[in-house]
Amino acid sequence: YDVNDIMGLIGRAREHQLALHIRHGRAIQQISLQMSGGDYDGALLAVRKLLKEEPDYPNAINLKGQILLEGFGQYEEARACFDRVMALTRPDSEDYILAEELSAATYQEE
């Protein structure tokens, strides 16, 4: 770990996204496990809880979109999540790129 990682644990990292990833890594991992196990209801509840705490967390917003898309077939709602991530992040960020790819999938299914 470097100083930024340690500062991220207490919410004072230079890079806000890194601080969020460190602080909420366990929750993100749990949500991902629920999704991979087909527990989309549980995953949606967990991601909504996380987003109440961190409403602008792109990784969690992307996960919510994925859950809505893959678990419930709610294409418009999922697309809104991906659009929000793209508005919150830079085009060269991993979150933006993932949101862009997932958003494209919402059009193919309709």
N, C-alpha and C positions, 0 to 999 in steps of 0.2 A: 504494500500500500504506500501511496505517496501522501503528502500533506493534504492535497485536495480530496483524496478518498476519506481521510480521517475527518476533515472538516465537513465532508458530505454527511457523515454520520450524525452530525449535530446541526445540519441544515445551513452551513456556512461555506459551502464550496464555491469556487469561482464559477464553475459550470453548473448551472441550476439543474439541468437534466441528469447529470451524473449524481448529484445529491439525491434526486428523486429515485434513481435506479438503485442506489445503495440503500436508501431508507425503506423502499417498498419492494425490494427484491424478493422477499419471502412471499408476499401477497401475489406478486406477478407469477411466481413459480407455481403457487397453489392454483391460481386461475387457469394457467396453462395446463396443469395436470387434470383439472376438472374438464376442460375442453377436450383433451385427448382421450379422456374416459367417457365422453359423451354426456357428461353432466352439465348441459348448457344452462339449465335453470340455476344450479348452484353457482356456476361461473358468472352468470349475469348478476346475481345477487351480490357476489363478492366484488365484481368490478364496479358496480354502482356504489357500494360502500366506499371503495377506494376513491372513486371520483367525487364523492361528497367531501372527502378530505383534501383531495388534490384535483379540482375541476379542470385544470389546464394541463394535465399530465398526458402528453401525446401517446406514450406507450399504452397507458390504460385506455385512452380513447380508441386507439387502434384495436385493442383487444375487445372492447365493447362492440365495435363495428364487426369484427370477425365473428363474435358470438351471435350477433343479430343476423349476419349473413349465413353462416354455416349451420347454426343451430335452429334458427327460426325462419329463415328465408325472407327476412324483412329487408329487402333491397334498398328502399328509399331511406329508411332509418340508418342502415349501415353506411350508405353513401354520405349521409349527413355527418356521420362520425369521421369518415375519411376526409371529407372536405374541411372539417374543423381542424384536423391534424395538419393538413396542408396550409391552412391559414396561420397556424401557430408556429410552424417550423420553417427552416430554410430548405430550398430544393435539393441541397446536397446532403441533407441529414438522412440517417437510416429510417427514422420515423416517417419522413415525408415520402421517401421512395417506396416504403411498404404501403403507405396509405394510397399512393397513386396506383400501385399495382392492384391492390384490393378493390379500389374504387372501379377500376376497369372491369373487374369481375362482376360487379353489380349490374352493369349494362348488358353483359353477355347472357345473363340468366333471365332477363325480363322477356 
